[in-house]
Amino acid sequence: MSTGDNASLNGFLPFTATTAWNTDISSAPLDPNNSAITSASGFAGLHLHHDWSSVAGGNYGIPYVVVDSSTTPLVSISVVDYASESDVAVAPFPITAPIEGSPADCDGWPDTYIGDSHVLVLDRHACMLYETFNTHRCNGAWSASSETIWDLKNYDRRPWGWTSADAAGLPIFPGLVRYDEVAAGAINHAIRFTMQQTKNDANGGYFVEPASHAAGTVYGVSNVMGMRIRLNASFDISGFSAANQVILTAMKKYGMILADNGSYFYFQGVPDPRWDDNDLVNLDAIQSSNFEVVQMTPTFPGYDANTAPTGATPIINSFTSSASSVAAGTPVTLTWSTTNDSYDFIDVLGGVSGGTVTTTPTATTTYTLNATNQYGRSTMQVTVTVH
């Protein structure tokens, strides 16, 4: 990956080919409830709306930045609202990291909601993705309502019932339409979209895989978090520009995943001055009747907070340091062994993988390893004394 704001990934595809985001669903069976869902209020009679533009066209969309943590310092993020469902750790946030919506520094500090204000940071050194929601920056400090870490080489299974920087508990970045992909001629992943209303119940609403969390608003709609739709194979895209054909082809092959409550049938992309706003608007004429619902797992309406699967949390077999007492400036290697985990992070080092990491403490430090899977989280600590 190149570094910088909205930098090119140069063909790198986040997560493995078998994860939901990257799975070809063009031949997947329709959901048995497809007709009922697509004809129901909250789906029928709508049309697409692209939710990004060129910077000159209004700076809509969700930006990101690619950094290299070998040179970008790790900084603390104060996680205020959803710490119990967050990956609270230091992160390689440059002080100039773009915030969705471009709020002014210190506006709403530290926790007043002034928009989703997502920050997406890709670390090419550790191959990790950091995402925050309701993010604020003030006098060099960061705060957010939530923080989530994603291993870009191994799709994370977050615990059932947990949110993320997105309401559905999903990563945001892999579902965005990016200019570098369109320019290369192919989008090889599903696209993120929103609906104004999702199905609610007494337990917070429903979700289906790959979502882990619901944010239901109204019982009487059939949209559920994680629901996957695709553009009908018979829909003629030949009259659209080459760029828009790339987007529409992805909607047929990989579909769109319902990730959040928002405006009806909005799908998200990354702002870039190279977009042709007058061309993108042609996508907005496509009606919701041209989409169909792919078979859901579990069956509609899915899980809620009380019916989601339960199971064993990860086992941390060991977590050790190569030395328990060192002089300042001496490197130490932390080593761990885990079973049945999906992803790991260390609170003062950020996302980690591979079972080992080398660090150079400058003061006595306690390292907390967090191992997580779809059923919960386990932790273990080791302290290195610096003398």
MIDO-964723 format. One record per residue (C-alpha): residue in one letter; x, y, z. Coordinates in Angstrom, 2 decimals, m for minus. Each point is the difference from the previous one (the first is absolute). Layout:
a_X_Y_Z
...
***
This chain:
m_0.00_0.00_0.00
s_1.11_3.54_m0.67
t_m0.14_2.40_2.94
g_m2.01_3.19_0.42
d_m3.59_1.19_m0.04
n_m2.20_m2.23_m2.20
a_3.15_m1.69_m1.31
s_m0.10_m2.79_m2.55
l_0.06_m3.55_1.31
n_1.69_m1.04_m3.27
g_m2.18_m3.06_m0.37
f_0.13_m1.17_3.62
l_m3.37_m1.47_1.05
p_m0.75_0.14_3.74
f_m0.82_m3.33_1.65
t_0.06_m3.47_m1.49
a_m1.77_m1.00_m3.20
t_m2.53_m2.16_1.87
t_m1.33_2.73_2.30
a_m3.46_1.42_m0.55
w_1.26_3.27_m1.43
n_1.99_m1.74_m2.73
t_m2.36_m2.86_m0.89
d_m1.58_m0.20_m3.46
i_m3.75_m0.27_0.64
s_m1.15_0.44_m3.59
s_m1.30_m3.60_m0.05
a_m1.03_m0.25_3.66
p_m3.65_m0.98_0.60
l_m2.60_2.64_0.70
d_m1.30_0.33_3.50
p_m3.39_m1.75_0.37
n_m1.35_3.34_1.22
n_1.42_1.99_m2.90
s_m3.36_0.98_m1.48
a_m1.46_1.01_3.35
i_3.06_2.06_0.95
t_0.44_1.81_m3.31
s_m3.71_0.87_m0.23
a_m0.26_1.22_3.60
s_m0.01_3.56_1.22
g_3.54_1.18_0.64
f_1.34_m1.80_m3.10
a_m2.55_0.34_m2.80
g_m0.24_3.25_m1.96
l_3.52_1.19_0.79
h_3.03_0.64_m2.19
l_3.77_m0.05_0.36
h_1.83_3.03_1.29
h_3.80_0.18_m0.20
d_1.32_1.48_3.23
w_3.33_1.51_m1.03
s_1.40_2.48_m2.49
s_3.05_1.84_m1.18
v_1.38_2.32_2.65
a_m1.10_2.92_m2.16
g_m3.50_m1.47_m0.08
g_m0.53_0.28_3.73
n_2.46_m2.37_1.68
y_m2.67_m2.63_0.66
g_1.15_m3.50_0.75
i_2.20_m1.79_2.52
p_3.74_0.73_m0.26
y_2.87_m2.12_1.29
v_3.75_0.20_0.43
v_2.72_m2.62_m0.47
v_2.93_0.23_2.43
d_3.05_m2.05_0.93
s_0.23_m0.57_3.75
s_3.76_m0.47_m0.25
t_0.13_3.77_m0.43
t_m3.45_1.20_1.13
p_m0.15_0.13_3.83
l_m2.69_m1.89_1.90
v_m2.28_2.33_1.96
s_m2.72_m0.49_2.58
i_m3.68_0.33_m0.86
s_m2.46_0.73_2.78
v_m2.93_m2.36_m0.68
v_m2.99_1.50_1.74
d_m3.31_m1.73_m0.73
y_0.49_m3.58_m1.17
a_3.26_m1.00_1.64
s_m1.41_m3.38_1.08
e_m0.60_m0.89_m3.66
s_3.13_1.70_m1.32
d_3.63_m0.91_m0.61
v_1.45_2.63_2.29
a_3.64_0.37_m1.02
v_2.53_2.47_m1.27
a_m0.19_0.60_m3.74
p_2.22_1.55_m2.70
f_m2.23_3.06_m0.45
p_1.90_2.86_m1.65
i_m1.10_3.34_1.35
t_m1.20_0.89_m3.51
a_m2.14_m3.13_m0.46
p_m3.15_0.98_m1.95
i_m3.27_m0.14_1.93
e_m3.23_m0.71_m1.87
g_m1.92_3.24_m0.42
s_3.12_2.09_0.78
p_m1.15_1.32_3.39
a_2.04_2.82_1.47
d_2.54_m0.95_2.63
c_m1.45_0.03_3.52
d_m3.55_0.28_m1.38
g_m2.13_m2.09_2.37
w_3.00_m1.08_2.06
p_0.19_m2.49_1.49
d_m3.20_m1.90_m0.81
t_m2.82_2.12_m1.43
y_m1.42_m1.70_m3.09
i_0.47_2.25_m3.04
g_m0.23_m2.68_m2.66
d_1.38_m3.51_m0.42
s_3.47_1.53_m0.29
h_1.69_m3.29_m0.88
v_3.78_m0.22_m0.16
l_1.47_m2.90_m1.98
v_3.74_m0.67_0.30
l_1.74_m2.82_m1.86
d_3.41_m1.00_1.34
r_1.98_m1.60_m2.80
h_2.82_m1.01_2.37
a_m2.11_m2.24_2.26
c_m2.76_m0.45_m2.62
m_m2.67_1.18_2.43
l_m3.04_2.25_m0.45
y_m1.14_2.36_2.76
e_m3.49_1.51_m0.11
t_m1.66_2.43_2.40
f_m3.49_1.50_0.25
n_m1.02_3.48_1.21
t_3.64_0.99_m0.03
h_1.30_3.27_1.43
r_3.44_1.62_m0.16
c_1.03_2.83_2.29
n_3.43_1.42_0.80
g_1.73_m3.12_m1.27
a_m2.22_m2.45_1.92
w_m2.57_m2.46_m1.35
s_m3.32_m1.24_1.39
a_m2.68_m2.22_m1.55
s_m3.17_m1.84_0.90
s_1.47_m3.31_m1.19
e_3.21_m1.51_m1.37
t_0.33_m3.18_m2.02
i_3.12_m1.77_m1.28
w_m0.13_m2.27_m3.05
d_2.74_m2.38_m1.13
l_0.19_0.66_m3.75
k_1.47_m3.45_m0.66
n_m2.53_m1.96_2.05
y_m3.63_1.09_0.23
d_m0.98_0.58_3.61
r_m3.03_m1.60_1.59
r_m1.24_2.49_2.54
p_m2.12_m1.26_2.88
w_m3.69_m0.48_m0.74
g_m1.89_3.04_1.25
w_2.98_2.37_m0.22
t_m0.04_3.12_m2.09
s_3.01_1.51_m1.78
a_0.58_3.39_m1.58
d_m3.04_m1.04_m2.06
a_m3.40_m0.92_1.44
a_0.08_m3.51_m1.48
g_3.30_m0.85_1.68
l_1.73_m0.09_m3.39
p_3.14_1.67_m1.31
i_m0.69_3.11_m2.07
f_3.03_0.25_m2.25
p_m0.39_m3.23_m2.04
g_m3.50_1.05_m1.12
l_0.95_3.38_m1.44
v_0.16_0.82_m3.70
r_3.51_1.31_m0.64
y_1.32_1.83_m3.04
d_3.15_m2.13_m0.25
e_m2.15_m3.11_m0.43
v_m2.26_1.52_m2.61
a_2.99_1.35_m1.93
a_1.52_m3.50_0.05
g_m3.21_m1.38_m1.53
a_m1.43_m2.19_2.76
i_m1.50_0.16_3.49
n_0.57_m3.41_1.57
h_m2.12_0.32_3.12
a_m3.49_0.76_1.22
i_m1.11_3.60_0.51
r_m1.29_1.53_3.22
f_m3.47_1.56_0.00
t_m2.51_1.46_2.46
m_m3.74_0.01_0.52
q_m1.92_2.51_2.07
q_m1.89_m2.70_1.90
t_1.05_m3.48_1.14
k_m2.11_m2.62_1.72
n_m0.35_0.44_3.75
d_m1.23_m2.17_2.87
a_0.12_0.10_3.80
n_3.65_m1.13_m0.08
g_1.38_2.76_m2.21
g_m0.81_m1.40_m3.41
y_1.21_m2.68_m2.39
f_3.19_m0.77_m1.86
v_1.30_m2.72_m2.32
e_3.52_m1.03_m0.95
p_2.45_1.59_m0.54
a_m1.42_2.62_2.41
s_0.42_m0.49_3.74
h_m2.22_2.79_1.28
a_m3.42_1.57_m0.57
a_m1.24_3.55_0.38
g_m3.68_m0.53_m0.73
t_m2.28_2.98_m0.44
v_m3.44_m1.31_m1.07
y_m1.51_m3.47_0.34
g_m2.15_0.36_m3.11
v_2.82_0.01_m2.57
s_1.81_m3.01_m1.42
n_3.53_1.43_m0.32
v_2.46_m1.66_2.40
m_3.64_0.82_0.70
g_2.34_m2.13_m2.09
m_m2.63_m0.62_m2.70
r_1.65_m0.43_m3.38
i_m1.59_1.15_m3.24
r_1.21_m0.16_m3.60
l_m0.84_1.74_m3.24
n_m2.05_m2.24_m2.28
a_2.18_m1.85_m2.49
s_m2.37_1.07_m2.79
f_0.38_3.72_0.74
d_1.55_1.63_m3.08
i_3.06_2.05_0.96
s_1.25_0.61_m3.55
g_m1.31_3.56_m0.09
f_2.09_1.09_2.97
s_3.54_1.38_m0.06
a_2.97_m2.33_0.37
a_0.51_1.18_3.58
n_m3.61_m0.57_0.97
q_0.01_m3.41_m1.69
v_2.80_m1.03_2.36
i_m2.18_0.95_2.98
l_m3.12_m1.68_m1.38
t_1.90_m3.16_m0.89
a_1.12_m0.24_3.63
m_m3.62_0.38_1.11
k_m0.86_m3.03_m2.14
k_2.99_m2.13_0.98
y_0.57_0.90_3.66
g_m3.15_1.86_0.91
m_m0.55_2.55_2.74
i_m0.10_m0.61_3.76
l_m2.31_1.97_2.31
a_2.36_1.49_2.56
d_m1.72_2.89_1.76
n_m3.13_2.06_0.46
g_0.25_3.05_m2.24
s_m1.66_1.45_m3.03
y_m1.98_m2.38_m2.21
f_2.04_m2.02_m2.49
y_3.14_2.09_0.39
f_3.21_m1.82_m0.88
q_3.34_1.34_1.11
g_3.29_0.89_m1.61
v_3.18_1.97_0.53
p_0.21_3.68_m1.04
d_2.57_0.63_m2.72
p_0.51_2.99_m2.32
r_0.16_m2.38_m2.98
w_m3.65_m1.03_0.26
d_m2.36_1.40_m2.61
d_m2.98_1.13_2.07
n_m2.17_0.53_m3.07
d_0.61_m3.62_m0.95
l_m0.48_m1.53_3.46
v_m3.47_1.54_0.25
n_m1.13_m2.28_m2.83
l_0.14_m2.90_2.45
d_m2.72_1.61_2.09
a_m2.73_m0.74_m2.53
i_0.24_m3.75_0.63
q_m3.11_m1.15_1.86
s_m0.09_m2.34_2.99
s_m2.22_m2.33_m2.06
n_3.16_m0.99_m1.90
f_1.48_m1.60_3.12
e_m0.60_m3.37_1.66
v_0.86_m1.44_3.40
v_2.58_m2.79_0.25
q_m0.76_m2.87_2.37
m_0.65_0.97_3.60
t_1.73_m1.94_2.76
p_m1.75_m0.60_2.33
t_m3.45_0.08_m1.54
f_m1.93_3.25_0.02
p_m0.35_1.95_2.23
g_3.31_m1.22_1.45
y_1.46_0.24_3.49
d_m0.64_2.55_2.65
a_2.03_0.63_3.16
n_m1.76_m2.85_1.83
t_0.09_m2.67_m2.72
a_3.54_0.43_m1.37
p_2.26_m3.06_0.39
t_2.03_m0.51_3.15
g_3.23_m1.91_0.49
a_3.47_m0.03_1.51
t_2.15_3.10_0.07
p_3.63_m0.29_m1.18
i_2.61_m1.72_2.15
i_3.27_1.81_0.59
n_2.41_m2.84_0.66
s_2.93_2.28_0.79
f_1.18_3.60_m0.21
t_3.64_0.63_0.88
s_2.82_2.48_m0.42
s_3.57_m0.88_m0.95
a_1.09_1.95_3.09
s_m1.87_1.20_3.06
s_2.48_2.74_0.91
v_2.07_2.06_m2.46
a_1.91_3.23_m0.30
a_m1.76_2.82_m1.79
g_0.36_m0.33_m3.76
t_0.42_m3.77_0.04
p_m2.29_m1.88_m2.42
v_m2.19_m2.79_1.37
t_m1.99_m2.57_m1.89
l_m3.54_m0.83_1.07
t_m1.21_m3.47_m0.93
w_m3.47_m1.48_0.31
s_m1.89_m3.17_m0.80
t_m3.77_0.02_m0.44
t_m2.72_m2.42_m0.96
n_m3.29_0.73_m1.77
d_0.64_3.71_m0.42
s_m1.03_2.14_m2.94
y_2.25_3.01_0.53
d_2.37_1.42_2.61
f_1.23_3.37_1.21
i_2.20_1.29_2.81
d_m1.31_3.12_1.67
v_3.25_1.98_m0.21
l_1.16_m1.41_m3.36
g_m3.18_m0.16_m2.10
g_m0.99_m2.84_m2.31
v_2.37_m2.99_m0.05
s_0.21_m3.33_m1.79
g_2.35_m2.93_m0.39
g_0.56_m0.75_3.70
t_3.00_2.27_0.55
v_0.90_3.69_0.01
t_3.13_1.91_1.01
t_m0.24_3.30_1.84
t_2.32_2.35_1.87
p_m1.53_1.24_3.25
t_1.30_3.27_1.43
a_m1.76_m0.43_3.35
t_m1.44_m2.86_2.01
t_m2.94_m1.23_m2.07
t_m2.81_m2.50_0.45
y_m1.11_m1.48_m3.32
t_m3.54_m1.37_m0.27
l_m0.63_m2.53_m2.75
n_m3.63_m0.09_m1.20
a_m1.09_m3.10_m1.95
t_m3.48_0.17_m1.54
n_m2.38_m2.25_m1.90
q_m3.73_m0.02_m0.78
y_m0.84_m1.03_3.57
g_2.00_2.53_1.98
r_3.43_1.05_1.18
s_2.77_m1.33_2.24
t_2.94_1.99_1.41
m_3.39_m0.66_1.57
q_2.71_2.37_1.24
v_3.75_0.09_0.23
t_2.10_2.75_1.60
v_3.46_1.10_m1.06
t_1.91_2.02_2.61
v_2.31_2.68_m1.37
h_2.85_1.07_2.25
***
